[in-house]
Amino acid sequence: MPFINVRLSKEINSQQKQTIQREIEKVISEELNKPTEYIMVAIDHPEELWLGDNKLENGAMISVQHMGATDKNAYASISKRLTDNLSSILNTKGSDIYITFQCINEWAWNGTLL
């Protein structure tokens, strides 16, 4: 079950939120070969995001967590696609979008370690 946590520095409406959620599910499903019904997305906004002394007025921090190792080419493709999608939906500069990846070795669901 991939978990994608999106933190945005500006307020968005419910339509934008749903569009972002669907785009993230599509990208993660295609790049990590995971069914969308097992992809969890959290979108937090507005969050104060700072880079040094500069407050990002229209920035994003995305954390992608998933189980199992993945090829770096998939990470590169996810980075490009998510950046392009968020830039388009939110009119955000790509240079203000940051993405981290974390492979989780132990994951539990429904009281069972997977």
C-alpha positions in Angstrom: 0.0 0.0 0.0 1.8 3.1 -1.1 1.1 6.2 1.0 1.6 9.6 -0.6 1.6 12.7 1.7 1.2 16.0 -0.1 1.8 19.2 1.7 0.8 22.4 -0.2 1.6 25.9 0.9 -1.6 27.4 -0.6 -5.2 26.8 0.0 -6.9 24.7 -2.7 -10.6 24.0 -3.5 -12.2 20.5 -3.3 -12.1 20.1 -7.1 -8.4 20.8 -7.2 -7.9 18.4 -4.3 -9.8 15.6 -6.0 -7.9 16.2 -9.3 -4.5 16.0 -7.5 -5.6 12.8 -5.6 -6.7 11.1 -8.9 -3.5 12.2 -10.7 -1.3 10.9 -7.9 -3.2 7.5 -7.9 -2.8 7.2 -11.6 0.9 8.0 -11.6 1.7 5.7 -8.7 -0.5 2.9 -10.0 1.2 3.0 -13.4 4.8 3.5 -12.2 4.8 1.1 -9.2 2.3 -1.4 -10.6 -0.1 -1.0 -7.7 -3.9 -1.2 -7.9 -5.5 2.2 -7.1 -7.7 0.8 -4.4 -4.5 0.2 -2.3 -3.0 3.7 -2.8 -3.6 6.1 0.2 -3.2 9.8 -0.4 -3.2 12.6 2.2 -3.4 16.2 1.1 -2.6 18.9 3.7 -3.1 22.6 2.9 -2.3 25.2 3.6 1.0 24.4 5.2 3.8 26.9 5.9 6.7 25.7 3.8 10.0 27.4 4.1 13.2 27.0 2.2 15.9 28.7 4.2 14.5 32.2 4.9 12.2 32.1 1.9 8.5 31.2 2.5 7.1 29.2 -0.4 3.8 30.9 -1.3 2.9 28.2 -3.9 5.1 25.2 -3.1 4.7 21.5 -2.4 6.4 18.8 -0.5 5.5 15.3 -1.5 6.5 12.1 0.4 6.0 8.8 -1.4 6.3 5.7 0.9 5.8 2.2 -0.5 6.7 -1.4 0.3 9.5 -3.1 -1.6 12.5 -1.8 -3.6 11.9 0.1 -6.8 14.0 0.9 -9.8 15.3 4.5 -9.8 13.9 5.0 -13.3 10.4 4.6 -11.8 11.3 7.3 -9.2 12.5 9.6 -12.0 9.3 9.1 -13.9 7.1 9.7 -10.8 9.1 12.9 -10.1 8.6 14.2 -13.6 5.0 13.3 -13.9 3.9 14.6 -10.4 5.9 17.8 -10.9 4.3 18.4 -14.3 0.8 17.6 -13.0 1.0 19.8 -9.9 2.6 22.6 -11.9 -0.4 22.5 -14.2 -3.1 22.1 -11.6 -1.8 24.7 -9.2 0.2 27.0 -11.4 3.3 26.1 -9.3 6.9 26.4 -10.5 8.6 23.0 -10.7 11.5 24.4 -8.7 9.0 24.8 -5.8 8.0 21.2 -5.8 10.0 18.7 -3.7 9.5 14.9 -3.6 11.0 12.3 -1.4 10.8 8.5 -1.7 11.0 6.0 1.1 10.9 2.2 0.8 9.3 0.6 3.8 10.5 -2.9 4.6 7.8 -3.7 7.2 4.2 -2.8 6.6 1.1 -3.9 8.5 -2.5 -3.9 7.4 -5.6 -5.2 9.1 -3.6 -6.3 12.1 -1.2 -8.4 9.9 2.4 -7.8 9.0 2.7 -8.0 5.3 
